[in-house]
Amino acid sequence: MDLTKPYPIATPETAPFWEGLRNEQVLLQRCDDCGTWIFYPRSNCPNCLSTRLNWHQVSGEGTLYTFTVTRQATAPHFVDEVPQLIAMIDLNEGVRLTSTLVAQETDDLKVGAKVTPVFDHVSADVTLLRYRLA
C-alpha cells in the first residue's frame, strides 16, 4: 500500500496562494467592489459575487479559534505526525482557516492565543501553512 501523503494541487484559483507560501508570504484575496477578505481562494466574492478579486500580502497572524489534539492518525498517511494539533485560525483580516499547530507542549495552547505562521517546505513544489504561538 502506497502511503504517500496527499498534498495540495494548485488550481487556477489557488495557484497564487500556494506560490505565496513557497515564497514565505501569506496571500489572501480581497474583493475590489465590496472590500471583503476571502479565504478559501475562489473566482467570485462570496459577499457580492463580484469577479474583481485581487491578491494581497498579509501577515498571516491571527488568533487560535479552536483546536484539537488527535492522538490517533486522522488517516494512515499521517501516522508519523501523531499527536497532531489541528486548529482553526481567525486571521487578523477576518477570515478563518484550518491548519495544524507546531507546538512542543499542548498545555500552552489556549483558545484566543495569538498565533503566527510557519512555512513548512515539504518539497520543492509544496509549502504548507502551519502555525505556532506568537
LUMKOLMI-30151 format. One record per residue (C-alpha): residue in three letters; z, x, y. Coordinates in steps of 0.02 Angstrom, whole numbers, plus 50000, padded with zeros to 5 digits. Last residue first. Layout:
@res = Ala, zz = Z, xx = X, yy = Y
...
% end
This chain:
@res = Ala, zz = 50944, xx = 50160, yy = 51706
@res = Leu, zz = 50966, xx = 50105, yy = 51525
@res = Arg, zz = 50813, xx = 50141, yy = 51420
@res = Tyr, zz = 50648, xx = 50051, yy = 51396
@res = Arg, zz = 50488, xx = 50059, yy = 51293
@res = Leu, zz = 50307, xx = 50048, yy = 51346
@res = Leu, zz = 50192, xx = 50111, yy = 51209
@res = Thr, zz = 50058, xx = 50244, yy = 51231
@res = Val, zz = 49907, xx = 50239, yy = 51118
@res = Asp, zz = 49747, xx = 50344, yy = 51120
@res = Ala, zz = 49811, xx = 50522, yy = 51097
@res = Ser, zz = 49946, xx = 50455, yy = 50982
@res = Val, zz = 50123, xx = 50384, yy = 50989
@res = His, zz = 50146, xx = 50430, yy = 51173
@res = Asp, zz = 50306, xx = 50333, yy = 51208
@res = Phe, zz = 50320, xx = 50305, yy = 51396
@res = Val, zz = 50499, xx = 50259, yy = 51440
@res = Pro, zz = 50527, xx = 50129, yy = 51575
@res = Thr, zz = 50690, xx = 50098, yy = 51669
@res = Val, zz = 50828, xx = 49974, yy = 51637
@res = Lys, zz = 50965, xx = 49892, yy = 51741
@res = Ala, zz = 51096, xx = 49801, yy = 51638
@res = Gly, zz = 51099, xx = 49611, yy = 51651
@res = Val, zz = 51135, xx = 49584, yy = 51467
@res = Lys, zz = 51238, xx = 49732, yy = 51410
@res = Leu, zz = 51194, xx = 49883, yy = 51304
@res = Asp, zz = 51324, xx = 50022, yy = 51303
@res = Asp, zz = 51393, xx = 49969, yy = 51133
@res = Thr, zz = 51218, xx = 49995, yy = 51061
@res = Glu, zz = 51242, xx = 50182, yy = 51074
@res = Gln, zz = 51096, xx = 50303, yy = 51070
@res = Ala, zz = 50971, xx = 50197, yy = 51160
@res = Val, zz = 50781, xx = 50181, yy = 51170
@res = Leu, zz = 50752, xx = 49996, yy = 51192
@res = Thr, zz = 50605, xx = 49898, yy = 51124
@res = Ser, zz = 50487, xx = 49785, yy = 51218
@res = Thr, zz = 50459, xx = 49603, yy = 51263
@res = Leu, zz = 50402, xx = 49560, yy = 51438
@res = Arg, zz = 50463, xx = 49452, yy = 51581
@res = Val, zz = 50377, xx = 49443, yy = 51750
@res = Gly, zz = 50475, xx = 49431, yy = 51913
@res = Glu, zz = 50413, xx = 49585, yy = 52007
@res = Asn, zz = 50577, xx = 49676, yy = 51970
@res = Leu, zz = 50535, xx = 49667, yy = 51785
@res = Asp, zz = 50637, xx = 49550, yy = 51675
@res = Ile, zz = 50649, xx = 49637, yy = 51507
@res = Met, zz = 50662, xx = 49553, yy = 51337
@res = Ala, zz = 50730, xx = 49670, yy = 51206
@res = Ile, zz = 50712, xx = 49726, yy = 51026
@res = Leu, zz = 50828, xx = 49867, yy = 50975
@res = Gln, zz = 50776, xx = 49926, yy = 50803
@res = Pro, zz = 50907, xx = 49991, yy = 50682
@res = Val, zz = 50799, xx = 50035, yy = 50594
@res = Glu, zz = 50645, xx = 50125, yy = 50663
@res = Asp, zz = 50588, xx = 50208, yy = 50499
@res = Val, zz = 50574, xx = 50037, yy = 50414
@res = Phe, zz = 50449, xx = 49983, yy = 50547
@res = His, zz = 50290, xx = 49965, yy = 50443
@res = Pro, zz = 50383, xx = 49861, yy = 50312
@res = Ala, zz = 50405, xx = 49723, yy = 50442
@res = Thr, zz = 50552, xx = 49670, yy = 50551
@res = Ala, zz = 50650, xx = 49810, yy = 50468
@res = Gln, zz = 50829, xx = 49763, yy = 50431
@res = Arg, zz = 50969, xx = 49806, yy = 50552
@res = Thr, zz = 50885, xx = 49720, yy = 50698
@res = Val, zz = 50989, xx = 49740, yy = 50855
@res = Thr, zz = 50949, xx = 49602, yy = 50977
@res = Phe, zz = 50916, xx = 49598, yy = 51163
@res = Thr, zz = 50923, xx = 49487, yy = 51316
@res = Tyr, zz = 50871, xx = 49486, yy = 51499
@res = Leu, zz = 50890, xx = 49675, yy = 51523
@res = Thr, zz = 50844, xx = 49702, yy = 51704
@res = Gly, zz = 50696, xx = 49789, yy = 51782
@res = Glu, zz = 50603, xx = 49948, yy = 51820
@res = Gly, zz = 50418, xx = 49962, yy = 51782
@res = Ser, zz = 50396, xx = 50049, yy = 51950
@res = Val, zz = 50239, xx = 49953, yy = 51993
@res = Gln, zz = 50056, xx = 50004, yy = 52000
@res = His, zz = 49940, xx = 49863, yy = 52048
@res = Trp, zz = 49794, xx = 49784, yy = 51956
@res = Asn, zz = 49690, xx = 49646, yy = 52033
@res = Leu, zz = 49664, xx = 49463, yy = 51990
@res = Arg, zz = 49538, xx = 49352, yy = 52080
@res = Thr, zz = 49498, xx = 49238, yy = 51932
@res = Ser, zz = 49602, xx = 49099, yy = 52008
@res = Leu, zz = 49686, xx = 48976, yy = 51890
@res = Cys, zz = 49822, xx = 48934, yy = 52019
@res = Asn, zz = 49984, xx = 48980, yy = 51928
@res = Pro, zz = 49925, xx = 49052, yy = 51762
@res = Cys, zz = 49803, xx = 49165, yy = 51856
@res = Asn, zz = 49644, xx = 49188, yy = 51755
@res = Ser, zz = 49571, xx = 49331, yy = 51652
@res = Arg, zz = 49730, xx = 49388, yy = 51565
@res = Pro, zz = 49856, xx = 49529, yy = 51558
@res = Tyr, zz = 50029, xx = 49474, yy = 51494
@res = Phe, zz = 50104, xx = 49480, yy = 51626
@res = Ile, zz = 50057, xx = 49417, yy = 51798
@res = Trp, zz = 50127, xx = 49435, yy = 51974
@res = Thr, zz = 50084, xx = 49281, yy = 52078
@res = Gly, zz = 50016, xx = 49315, yy = 52253
@res = Cys, zz = 49924, xx = 49148, yy = 52271
@res = Asp, zz = 49743, xx = 49199, yy = 52301
@res = Asp, zz = 49740, xx = 49386, yy = 52263
@res = Cys, zz = 49831, xx = 49358, yy = 52098
@res = Arg, zz = 49929, xx = 49509, yy = 52040
@res = Gln, zz = 49900, xx = 49606, yy = 51880
@res = Leu, zz = 50027, xx = 49733, yy = 51824
@res = Leu, zz = 50013, xx = 49921, yy = 51798
@res = Val, zz = 50154, xx = 50030, yy = 51733
@res = Gln, zz = 50106, xx = 50212, yy = 51751
@res = Glu, zz = 50133, xx = 50353, yy = 51628
@res = Asn, zz = 49947, xx = 50398, yy = 51623
@res = Arg, zz = 49932, xx = 50331, yy = 51445
@res = Leu, zz = 50031, xx = 50180, yy = 51508
@res = Gly, zz = 49901, xx = 50150, yy = 51644
@res = Glu, zz = 49761, xx = 50156, yy = 51516
@res = Trp, zz = 49852, xx = 50024, yy = 51413
@res = Phe, zz = 49869, xx = 49906, yy = 51564
@res = Pro, zz = 49690, xx = 49939, yy = 51622
@res = Ala, zz = 49623, xx = 49896, yy = 51447
@res = Thr, zz = 49712, xx = 49727, yy = 51435
@res = Glu, zz = 49578, xx = 49606, yy = 51498
@res = Pro, zz = 49429, xx = 49699, yy = 51421
@res = Thr, zz = 49526, xx = 49711, yy = 51258
@res = Ala, zz = 49634, xx = 49858, yy = 51207
@res = Ile, zz = 49694, xx = 49869, yy = 51027
@res = Pro, zz = 49881, xx = 49876, yy = 51010
@res = Tyr, zz = 49958, xx = 49974, yy = 50867
@res = Pro, zz = 49996, xx = 49918, yy = 50690
@res = Lys, zz = 50095, xx = 50049, yy = 50596
@res = Thr, zz = 50010, xx = 50124, yy = 50446
@res = Leu, zz = 50097, xx = 50059, yy = 50291
@res = Asp, zz = 49950, xx = 50068, yy = 50172
@res = Met, zz = 50000, xx = 50000, yy = 50000
% end
